[in-house]
């Protein structure tokens, strides 16, 4: 077996070679998953075959990464812990973890395993490894396994993640892996603004980009902190220009993704004319002192320190930004979230990448009972997300500084878990009476804790505003649920496979050129630098990348 696997991989372990012929995704251009991964109409009957407990037990090997946090109580280890015991005793699944370590080291370890042919029965493969293994014919086809055994809960997670993760896992009409779904979609930015500065200057929240720009100007010129010094700025921006995607999106400009053009083909977002318009406005703001003069040498960590020193008042961040970095840097200062505004009547659509966390759960071809991976995924969802009992939470999730949840062999993240908390708490928070025990018992332990913290803050007996910043009526959760989701204010990256050959060779240099161009323009350089960049980008590999991207897209 090992010699066969090693021989099959010999020609594809070079990333470039593997990428040249890879085409992942079989969905149509309307964004629907391919029929191979489409759930059957009768979901209940289709999932009857997944047993409560495998008998005889299913024995599977794996390799995993840890999260760099304490995960074992004394006497436990990677193969003897609450999760391993639960899976064995309750589900009849015995998992032998042959290696456990940091994520980057796992990737390297798996590459070595692939070279030798000694791969585990199931594991989390990076997109590149997924392409290599699939090209070598070493992955179990999960199409019928998914269609027959995926539970309603798993299917809902995949639906909420958007069509792209399942498309990315589908090659030639076959589902070759299970996406480790992420939270990229719910994490698109809202705009956070210091409430105390707004009150000091008599300002209201922004409804348009013009409103936001006026707030930025006021924060810069009208001494919002009242110290008599000209030492405050409006917009937070870092040297990698990664904190202002939401601002760029407000100009219908998108940084570093592939979007559909008017002809239905894919085009690189950063070279579109909307980007030049957005950069021109950032240049104006820099000249007017609304952007930190030293932003070009400050990474995101240094920008966070500027919050702590009370220098910045506007921040584009996710719905959990109230937890970090805002409340950690300014614990006594409340920041209010607002929907990202637009420069015109068309709502801002917020960009995000492929909504996966690290990669895809893959099963080695020929493994008996591959449906056990779906069983473990469903158990994860039940214990980690849907459980309402405190004792279960402490045993399998978190207790006394031990992150038990990290020991679950298979994980998929609920794409709108954080935003959903506000949905569940909304009727309770609207009521004038405190929720009774029966109602609270229907919440998860995390939701009960958040509800209690919000009530304390409202009553003035608690000083933690971060829970409310996510889940109270004024928080970011309702923005995601009631505005972004209902109005479909999302702009997903349309290129959802591994890098093309030209990307492997040239993208790093092109990305460097792009950042240099953006930085120079913001600092006051000629706007014509954008046009020069576009020409150079196309000439130095961009046109080749665009052709390869559209060749892949046409095969979808």
N, C-alpha and C positions, 0 to 999 in steps of 0.2 A: 504493500500500500504506500509506504513512504517513498519508495523509488518512483512509483507511478506518479504520485503527486508532485514530487520534485521535478520530474521530467516535464510534466504538463505546465509547470510554472516557469520553467527555464527560459522560455521565450517571452514571458510577459512581465517579469519582475522589474524590468526597466519601465519607469512610469511613462516615459514618452511613448514607448512601443504600445503600452496598454491603452493609452488614451486615443491613439490614432483611429481605432476602429470602434470605439465605445459609443453607443447610442442608448442612453437611458431615457425611459419615459415612452409611453405609447398612447397617451391621452390625445384627444382631438384639440384643435386650436381654440375651442371654446373654453378650454381649461378643465374638461371632465376627465377623470381617471380612465385609463384603458379598460376594456371590458374584462380583461383577465383578472383585474383586482376589484371588480364591481361586486358588492354583496348581493347574494341572491334575494329574491323578493320575500321568501318566507324565512326571515332571520331566525325565528325561534326554532323551527324544525331543523335549520341548517346547523345550529349550535348544539343540538341534542347529543351529538357524538362525543363532546368533550366531557370526559368522566369527572366525577367529583374527586376520585382518587384512582391513580393508575395501579393496577394489580395484575401481574407483578409490577414492582416499582420500576420506573424508568431511571436509568443511570446515565448521566451526561457529564462530560468534561467541559471546562471553560477556562478562560483567562480574563482577568478584569482589572480595571484601574480603581484606585481609591481616591477619595476627595480631599485627602490631606487633613482629616479631622479624626478625633478619637472614635473608634467604631466597635471596640470590644470591651466587655467587662472582664474582670480577672477570670482566667480559666477558659475563655472562649478564644476561637481563632477563625480563620477564613472558612474553614469547613465544619465548624461547630459553633453556631451562634443562633439567635432566635429565628432568623430567616431560614437557615439550613434545616433547623429542627422542624419548623412549621411545614416547609415543603415536603420533607420526608414523612412526617407523621400524618399530615392532613391531605396532601396531594399525591403522595407516592412518587415523589421526584427526588432523586439523590444527585446533588450537584457536587462534582469534584473540581474545585478551583485549583488549577496547577500552577498559577502564577497570579500575583496581586501586587500592584505597585502604582507609581505615578502614571498619569495618562500618557505623557510623551514616551516614557519608557515602555508602556504597554504597546504602543504603536511600533516601536523598534523591536520589541520582543516578538510580536506577531509577524513582523517581516522576516525575522530569523526562522520562526517556525514554518512560515510559508516556503522559505528557501529549502528547508530540510524535508518538507512534506509532512511534518508532525503538527498538524493543526488541530485545535480542540473541536469538540462536537458542535459547539455554538459559541459565538463571541460577537463583540461589537467591532465591526470593521469600519475603518475610515472610508470615505467615498473612493479614494484611490485604491485601497485594498479591495473594496467591493468590486471595482472594475477589473482588477487583476484576477481575482478569484473567479469571477463570472466568465471572463474571457477564456480562462483555463478549463472551464467546465467543472468546477469543483464545488459549486453551490447547489444545495437542494432547491428545487423549484417549489416555492411556497404558495403558488396560485390556488390550487385546490385545497391545500391545508387552510389557507386563510378563508376561502369561501365557505368551507365546511365548518371550521372550528372557531373563527373569531367571534367573540361575544359582542353583544350590543354595546357594551361599555367601550371596548376596544374600537369598534367601528365609529363610535361618536367622537373619540379622540382623534382618529384619522380624518374624519370630516371637518372637525374644528380646526385642524392644522392647515387646512386648505388643500387643494388638489396636488400641489407640487411635491410634497414628500413621497406620496404613493407613486406619482409619476416617475420620480427619480429612482425609486426602487424597482420599477418595472422596465424590463429590457426585452425587446422583441416580443411584447405581448405577455411576458411572463413575470410574475412577481418573484424576485430573487432574494428579497430580504424584507425585514419589517423595520420601517423607519423608527429610530429613536426620536420621536417628535419632541420639539422644543417649544420655547415661549417667545420666539422672535416676533410673532404677529401681535401679541398683546403688549409687547414691549416697545412698540413704535412710540415716538416721543409726543408728549404734551409739553406745553410751555409753562414753566414754573416761575412765579414772580413773587418777590418779597412783599408780604402784606403790610408790614410796618412802613416801608417806603411809599407804598401806594397811598396809605392813609395820611402820611405826613404831607404828601403833595396833592391830596384830594383827587386821586386818579381812580378811574374805573378799569375793570378788566378789559382786555383787547377783544374786539370782534373782527377786526380786519388787520391786515399787515400794517396799514397806515397807523392804526391805533397802537400797535406794538412798537413801531418806530418812534412814535411820539413819547411813549413811556421810556424807551431807551434814552432818548434825548433828555427827558426830564431827570432821569436818574443820574445823568452825567453832568448836567448844568445847574440843577436846582438844589444841590446839597441835601439829598434825602435823609442822610444820617444826622444832619444838624450840627456837624462839628466845625463848620465855617471853613472847610478846606475843599479844594477841587480834587478829590481823591477817590471818586466812585465811578464805576463804569456800568454800562447797560448790559450788553450781551456777552455771555461766557463763550469763549472760543479757545481751542487748544492748538498746539503746533501741528498736529496731524489733521486738523480741520475735520475731526470726527464727531465733535459735540454739537455741530450745527446742521446735521442732516435735516432736522425738522424745519429749520429756517430756510434752507435751500428748497425744500419741498414746497414751502409756501410760495415760492416763485415758479413752481412746477419744474424745478430743476432737481435732478437725482444724481447722486455721486457714486460712481463705480459699479453700477448695475446695468443689466441689459433690459431694454424696454421695447415694446412694439411701436413701430413707426406708422405713418398714415397708410402705408401699403401692406401692413400686417407682417412685415419682416422685423427682425431684431436689430436694434441699433444700440450703440454704447452711449449711456446716458450723459456722461461727463463732457461729451463734445457737442451737445445740443445747444442751440442759441440761448435757451433759457438759463443756462449756467452762466453765460457771460453777463446777462442782466443781473443775476443774483450777486455775482462777484463785484459788479460795479457798485451795487448798493452797499456791500460790505466795505468797499474802499471808501465810500462817502462816510460811513460810520466810523471808520478808523481815523480818517482825517479830522472828524469832528470830536475825537477823543472818547467815543462811545465804546471802543474796544481797547483792551489793555495793550499798551505799546510794546510790552514784552511777550505777547502771546506766542510769538514765533519760537520761543525757547521753553515754553511751558507745556508739559504733558498734562494729561487729564488729572493726575494726582496733584500737580502744582496748582491747577485751576481750582480744585476742591479746596486747597488751602486759602485761596482768595475769597471763597465763601466765608471761611472761618474768620478771616480778617476783615469781614464786612466791606468788601470792595466791589462785589458784583450783585446785580439784582435780577437778572433774567437768565434762565437756564432751560435748555431743551433736554428733557430726560424722560425716562420711562415712568410708568404708573407707580413703581416702587421707589422712585427717587426720594420721596419723603422719608423713607427709612434710611437710605444712604444714597448720596452723600449729604443730603440737606440737613436732616436732624442731627447727624453726627457732628457736622461742622458748625451748625447754628441751632443748638437744641432749644433755645428760648425764642427763636424767631420762626414764625409760621410763614410758609410759602404756599401760595394758592396756585392750583393747576388750572389751565385753560386749554381748550382745543387749539391746535396749531392753526394760526390764521393764514389766510390766502391774500395774495396781492390783488386779486380780482374776484369776480363773481363765482368762478369755478372753485369748489372746495379743494383745500390742500389734501393730496393723497400722500400717505407716509410710506416711505420705502422700507423694505426689509429683505433679508436674504433667505435662502432655503431654510424652512422652519424645522430643522433637525438639530439634535444635540450630539455632536461628534460623528454620527454615522448611522449604520444600519445593523440590526441584529441579523446575523447570517447563520445558516445551519450547514454543516458539511454534508456533501452529497452522500446519500446512502444511510444516513443516521436513522435509526428506528425511532418512531414516535416524534417526528419534528413538531407535532402539535403541542408538545410539552412546553415549547417556548411561548406559545400563545397562552397556555395555562398559567405560566409564571407571570406573564405580562398582566393578565386579568387579576391574579392574586395581588400583584403590586398595586393596581388601581384600587382594589377593594380595601387593602390595609393602609395604604399611604394617603389616598385622597378621599375615599367615601366613608371610612370608618367614623363613627360618632361617639365611641366609648373612650374615656380617658385612660383606662388601664391598657387597652389595646394600643393606643397611641404611644404610651410610655414604653411598651414592650417592643414594638416594631418600628417606631419612628424616632423618638427622641426622649431621653431621660437622663438626668444627672450628668449632662455634658457628653453623653455617648450618643453618636448619630447612628443608631441601629439601621436606619433606612438605607445607608450606603451599602449594606451587605446583601440587599436584594439582587439576585443574579441577573434579572431582566427588569429594565425600567423603561417606561415611556411617559413623557410629561404631558399633563393636561394643558393644552395651548392657552386656555383662558382661565386658569386656576385662580390667579390673583384678582382678575377682574370679576370673577363669579362671586367672590366673597361679598362684594357690595350688593349683588343681586339678592343673595340670601339674607343679608342684613337689612335691606331697604325697608320692608314692611315693619320690622321691629323698631327701627330707628324713627320711622314716621309716627309710630304710636306714642301717645302721651304716657302710657303705662309701661312699666318694665315687663319684659317677657317672662311668662311663668316657666316653671321647671319643665313641663311637658314640651313647650315650644323650644326651649334651649336644648333639650335632649336631642332634637332633630338636627342640630348644627354639629359641625365637626369641632373637635377640641380647639383648633386654631381659630375658627369662627367665633366660638364662645369667648375665647380670650380677647379677640379683637373687639367684640361687642362690649365687653366689660370695660376695656380701656377707653373706648369712645364715650361711654356713659360717664366715666370718671372725669374725662377731659371736659365734657359738656357741663358737668356739675361743678367744675372748678376744684375738684379734689385730686386731680391728676394732671401732670404737666407734659405728658407725652401726646403730642399732636400727630405723630407719624401714622398711627392706626387710622385716624380720621382722614389723613391725606390720601389714603388708598380707598377707604370704604365708606366714609360718611357721605352725606348728600353733596357736600362741597368738594369731595375728593376726586381722584383721577379715575377710579374704577367706573363711576357713572359716565365719564367722558368716553372711555373705551366702549362700554356697553350701549349707551344710549345715542352716541353720535358716530363714533368711528365704525362700529359694527353695523348699525342700522343704515348708515349712509355709504357703507363700503368705501371707507377712506383709506384704502390700502393699495400700495404699489409693490407687488412682489417682483423680485428678480426673476426674469424669465429664463435665464440660463441656469439649469439645475442639474447639470452633469459635471463630470470631472474636467479639469482644464484641457483645452485643445493643445496640440503640439506647439503651435506658435505661442500660446500663453505660457507654456512651460519654459520656452526659450526667452521670451521677450517681455512678458507682462511686468516683471519686477522693475525693469528699466522704464517702461512706459508709466507705471504708477509713480515712480520717483519724479519723472518729468511733470506729471500731472500735479503733484503736490507742490513742486517748486513753482509752477506757473500760478497756481492759486494763491500761494503765499505772497509771491511778488506783486500780484495785482492788488491784493488786500493792503499791502504795505505802501501802495501808491504807484506801482509800476504801470506802464502803458496798457490800456485795455486791449490793444492790438496783439499783446502777448498771447491772448486766448486764441486768436485766429492762427497765429504762428504755431502754437501748440497743436491745434487741430490738424494742420497740414503735416506737421512732423509726426504726430501720432499715427496718422494714416500711412505715411510713407515708411515708418520704421517698424511696422508690424500690425498696426491697427486694422488696415484693410484685409490683411490675411486672417486675422482673428475674426473679423466680421464675417468673412466668407465661411470659415470653419464653423462658427456659431450657427449661421443660417443653414449650412449643410446638415448639421445636427438637427436643427429645428424642423427642417423639411421632412426628416425621417420620422418625426413624431406623428 
